[in-house]
Structures are given as structure tokens and as C-alpha cells.
Amino acid sequence: MPKVSGPARLPVADPARRMRLFATGLLLAMAICFVLLRRFEGPHPAWGYAIAFVEAAMVGGLADWFAVTALFRRPLGLPIPHTAIIPENKDRIAETMASFLRANFLTPQVVARRIGGFNFASAAGGFLLAPTEGSEGRLRGGAASLFADMLEALDPERLGRQVRAGLWQQLMKLDVSPLMGRMLDAMIADGKHLPIIEAVIRKIGNVLEDNEPLVREMISERSGRLMRWTGIDETIANKVLDGLYKLLAEMMVMPDHPLRLKIEEGLEQLARDLVEKPKMRARVEALKNELLENPAVADWWQGMWERIRLGLIAAARDPETALSGHLGSALAELGAALRDDPALQVQINRFARRTLVGTVSRYGDEIVRLVSETVKRWDAQTVTDRVEGAVGRDLQFIRINGTLVGGTFGLAIHAVDGWL
């Protein structure tokens, strides 16, 4: 597997850098003091103690500098065995970290014990209700803003094509004919088709009323010259229009009108055909595919998606409307119920615990593998910088302590040697 660099390397924090300079400066100070003391050494016994201290301190500081450096890199760039321990053993460290995580954190027993006393429902309710800045809730101020940022960051045209492709793919797999048939059958069973029939009858009446002159003209043109001369054509037109208006009015007010019953019978037959007849299903499927493959539908969707996207961004950016209205009220009611209803909390908490434990049981190995493979893909310098940055100042304290403790032991050894 090719090595790829991991996330951006973290710069060493200023306190850690200052401690590194201090530890190095302390070591150099011991070396300078050693040179000066040896150069100007006098007969007084104190000179021996001072030289013993700085000599041992210099040795201890050098030893700890070598030890600390050998963890992360090769001292002075020399290929000394058993140095650059972390970069050289990066993969083994990743495996060890993953095994430790799996054994100590991602087992059902550990997860169940850690979350046993945690009230998920109450915490979620408090999160939904707790205010932050001004009058905005956490969801309104955080989730809405994050949602808007995400929509603005993504390429709108590409995102629209991806959403359309996903919808198209699902629609192409969907057999719409039986679905339409069952929906129509359910509408008829519940009587929900009646308002549609009445609306169609009313619409026909309105169209007829708006086109009365055209109907009269058509009747007049098909009448003989004698009928037009005597005005009988006008009488016939009035009779025809009156008859049509009467028919539509009777169909509107009489549920058992013969024509209305014929329409309902036709709808019932259509519902059966959509479910049972292969020819009807094939015709509907062909019509669906033709509609989905029409470029005009794709252009319509792209424009519709852009309007939806801009509307969502505007709503999320507006503090007065983001997650407000019915949705905001519903979230507030849900938060209050989760926070105050003990019975609901018991159910939600039990479900959350079972879900988390089950997730760990099913996906614990995948999570561990993800951690291990992620660390393995980082380059050696990234791992070194991250570990060194995490330990920080403590590494330099090791060097400082080595310098001071070494000097102290050198002083003690010199004193014991003088007494013997």
C-alpha cells in the first residue's frame, strides 16, 4: 500500500519549544561550566565538588537527550541501532493501539458498564431546549448554520445531478403500476376519489361556460341554411347547453347518477388493471421510462433543485426562520418530553444502550481496523510530530531532570569518594 501523508502536521506548541530550548541551554551551560572549571581549577576542595556536579550533569543530560531523541528520530542523523523507534515501528504501534482500543473500550461489557448510568433521553432533551446566544437554540444556531455551509460549499450543479441520478435510479427500479393501482383502490375504498370526480365535473362546467360562444357557433355551422334563417339553430344550441348543464348538475348532486357510477366503475377497473394486467403494467412502465429519459424533465429538475437549495440556505441563514415554525415547536415539545417524562426516558435509554452495545458488537472490529489502517497510512514524520506534540513539555522535563539528577548523583558520589 502506498504511503500517504496524514492530516496536516501540528506545529510544536510554544511552551514545548521553550522547554526544549531551556533543556538544551541547561545542557550547554553545564558543558561551559565544566570547561571553565577545569580551566581555572584551584586547590580548594569546593572545586572538586563543582566539577563533579557539572561533569555528571553533562553526562546525565546527554544520556537523556539521546534517549528522548532516539524515540522520534536518529540522533545527529547517525544510523545507530534501536533509534527512531516510533517511525520505524509505526505499523506495529498502530496494531497495538487498535488491539488496546478493542480490548479495553470496544467490548460490549465495557460499553454497557460505562453507559449504564447515563441518561441519554434527558441529555438529548436538555440539548434541544438549552439556549445559547440570544434566543437561538443550539440546533438553530449550530445545525442550521452547518447545514447552510455544507450546501454552499458543494457544487450545486454536480450535487443536483447526483441527487437526480439517485432519484432516477430508484424510480427506474420502482414498478409504479401496481403502486398506482393499490393507491387508487385505497382512495376508492375510503371515498377519497369523490372530491376528485366532483372537481372534474365542476371544471367541465366552467370550461363549457367559458366556451359557450364556440359551442353555439359549432351548432350553427352544422345546421342547415333554413334552420339558421328561421333561428332554430339558436334554439337547438340553447337546448344542448341547457341539457349539458343539467347533466353536470345532476352528476354533481346525485351520488347514484348512472354516468357517475360508470366513472367510478371505470376507476375500479383501472385500479385492477394496473395491478393485474401485464399489458397495462408494461404501458405504464414504458411511459415512466420515457418521462424519466426526457431531457426536459432533467432541465426541470435542475432548476427545481437550485430553487430548493437556495431556499434551504436562506431559511438556514435566517435566525428568525431556521428550524422555527412547526418544526421548531415540535423539537421543543420533543425536548420537554425527553427531559421530563420518566417513562419515556426509560424506553429511550434502554433503546440507546441496546443500540450502542449492538453497534459495538457488530462493528467493533471495523472501527478498530479503521483506526489501525488510518495510522498506517500516515507517513512516519506525521506520526512522529503527532506523538511528540501530544507528549509536549514532559519530554523536555525528562532532559532537565536528567541533567539535574545526574549532577546531584555526581556530587554525592564525589562526596562519598572523599570520605572513604
HELIX and SHEET records of a PDB file:
HELIX    1   1 ASP A   14  ARG A   39  1                                  26    
HELIX    2   2 PRO A   45  PHE A   72  1                                  28    
HELIX    3   3 PRO A   75  GLY A   77  5                                   3    
HELIX    4   4 ILE A   85  GLU A   88  1                                   4    
HELIX    5   5 LYS A   90  ASN A  104  1                                  15    
HELIX    6   6 PRO A  108  ILE A  115  1                                   8    
HELIX    7   7 PHE A  120  LEU A  129  1                                  10    
HELIX    8   8 ARG A  138  ARG A  138  1                                   1    
HELIX    9   9 LEU A  139  ALA A  143  3                                   5    
HELIX   10  10 ALA A  144  ALA A  153  1                                  10    
HELIX   11  11 PRO A  156  LYS A  173  1                                  18    
HELIX   12  12 VAL A  176  ALA A  189  1                                  14    
HELIX   13  13 LEU A  194  ASP A  210  1                                  17    
HELIX   14  14 GLU A  212  ARG A  222  1                                  11    
HELIX   15  15 ARG A  225  THR A  230  1                                   6    
HELIX   16  16 ILE A  232  VAL A  253  1                                  22    
HELIX   17  17 PRO A  258  GLU A  276  1                                  19    
HELIX   18  18 PRO A  278  LEU A  292  1                                  15    
HELIX   19  19 PRO A  295  ARG A  317  1                                  23    
HELIX   20  20 GLY A  325  ASP A  340  1                                  16    
HELIX   21  21 PRO A  342  ARG A  377  1                                  36    
HELIX   22  22 ALA A  380  VAL A  391  1                                  12    
HELIX   23  23 ARG A  393  TRP A  419  1                                  27    
END                                                                             
